[in-house]
Amino acid sequence: MVQRTVTVGSASGLHARPAAIFVKAAAAQPVRVRAIVDGKKPANAASMLAVLALGATQGTTVTLEADDDAAGAGRQAVDELAQLLARDLDAEPGDG
């Protein structure tokens, strides 16, 4: 299992537009990624409702985890999604 902890960078946290961008990127990954916020049930990162239910605001620490394989798909997925979460997606044009 691969894990990476990151701090949410978006001004609105994982709500509305930033959550949609994150979920879209998670759904495109070849492995299932889980997002974990202390005190909450792990969320399927590819589920909009599950991600919104985390209630992650700007500055919230989120742990991303995925099973890895010989090709490193889990590590690559977690790294890509962690980089996305750390950015302020509210301030960026386009869909991420």
N, C-alpha and C positions, 0 to 999 in steps of 0.2 A: 504494500500500500504506500502511496505517495501522499504527503501532506505538505501544505504550504500555508502560512498565516500571513494575512495582509490586512491593512487598514483601509476602510472604504474612503475614497477620495471625493466622491461626488457631493456637491453642496446639499442636494436633497436626499442623500443616502441612496439606498436601493429602492427607490420609488419611481413610478411612472417611466419616464424615458430611460434613465440609467438601468433600471431593472429589465426593461424590454431589450436593451442592447446586450446586457449580460446574459439573459436567458437565450437569446438568439445565438450568441457565440457558444454557449454551453451545449445547446441542442446540436450544433454543427460538429461537436467533438466526436471522435470514434469510440470514446469510452464514457461511462456514466460518471459524472462528477457530483459530489455532495458538498453542500455549503453548510457550515456549522457555526452558530453563534452561541456563546455560553448560555446555558439555561434553556435552550430551545432544542427541539427535535431536529436532527439533521434533515436538510432539505435537498430534494433533487434540484440541482442547479438549472436544469432544463425546463422546470415548471414555474411559470409566472406566479401562480397562487402560492406555491411553496416558498419562493424567494421573497415575495411580499410579506408573507407571514413571519419571516425572520425579524422584521422591524428594524433592519440595520440602517442607522443614521450615519451621517458623516463622522468619521473617527471610530466607528465600531470595528472591532477586530473580528475578522471572519477567517475560519480555517477551511480551506478547500482540500478535499481528498478524493483520490481515485485509485482503483486497482491499476497496477502497471503490468506491462507485458515485455517480452524480449525486445520489442522495437522501441520501447520507451513512450508509448502513446499516452499513458497516464501522466507521466512526468511532463510531457509537452503540453497536454491539456491543462493541467493545474498551473503551469507556469504562464501560459497564455491568458488564462482567466484571471490569475492574480494580477498580472500587469494591467489588465482592463479595469479591474476593481479599484486599483490604486489611483487611476486617473480621475479627473473631474469631468465626467461624461456630460454634465449639464453645460459645460463651457465649450464643448467641441461641436463643430458643425457636422452635418451628415448623420449617418446612423452608426458610426463607430467603426 
